[in-house]
């Protein structure tokens, strides 16, 4: 079975979801394993505890990524600009 894994791979895409993973470093086994560990979900943890996997992600504009909707009952002290 050909896994397509090469030592110079920097970009992979998901075969069913519209997701592309592009890395400035080479995507070797160790890098892919680190990504997998950071994205793992533990069903025993609460939703809040599982949000930690997204804390290290930055979007294409340099903003910290947060996939969760804000709590409408939470008072915001400062307006986002």
C-alpha positions in Angstrom: 0.0 0.0 0.0 1.4 3.4 -1.0 0.8 5.9 1.8 2.2 8.8 -0.2 4.4 9.7 2.7 7.6 11.4 1.6 10.3 13.1 3.5 9.7 16.4 1.7 5.9 16.7 2.1 4.7 20.1 3.3 1.0 20.0 2.3 -1.7 17.4 2.6 -5.5 17.6 2.1 -8.3 15.6 3.5 -10.0 13.3 1.0 -13.6 14.0 2.3 -13.5 17.3 4.1 -12.5 20.6 2.6 -9.3 20.8 4.8 -5.8 21.4 3.6 -2.9 21.3 6.1 0.1 23.3 4.9 3.3 23.5 6.9 6.4 25.7 6.5 8.3 22.8 8.0 8.4 19.3 6.5 5.4 17.2 7.6 7.4 14.2 8.8 6.0 11.5 11.1 6.9 13.5 14.3 5.2 16.7 13.1 2.0 14.8 12.1 2.0 13.0 15.4 2.3 16.3 17.3 -0.6 17.7 15.2 -2.7 14.6 16.0 -2.0 15.0 19.7 -3.0 18.6 19.7 -6.3 17.9 17.9 -7.3 14.9 20.0 -10.6 15.0 21.7 -11.2 13.3 25.0 -14.8 12.4 25.5 -14.3 12.2 29.3 -13.4 15.9 29.5 -15.9 18.7 29.5 -16.4 20.9 26.4 -14.3 23.7 28.2 -11.4 21.3 28.8 -11.4 20.1 25.2 -11.2 23.7 23.9 -7.5 23.7 24.7 -6.7 22.1 21.3 -7.7 25.3 19.5 -5.8 27.7 21.8 -2.6 27.5 19.7 -4.2 28.2 16.3 -4.0 31.5 14.4 -6.1 32.3 11.3 -4.8 33.5 8.0 -5.1 37.1 9.2 -3.0 36.6 12.3 -6.0 36.5 14.7 -6.2 33.8 17.4 -8.7 31.2 16.2 -11.8 30.5 18.3 -14.4 28.2 16.7 -17.0 28.8 19.5 -19.8 31.4 19.5 -19.5 34.0 22.3 -21.8 33.6 25.3 -24.7 36.1 24.8 -25.1 36.3 28.6 -21.5 37.4 29.1 -20.9 41.1 29.5 -18.0 42.3 27.3 -15.9 45.0 28.9 -14.2 46.1 25.8 -15.4 46.3 22.2 -13.4 44.4 19.6 -12.1 46.7 16.9 
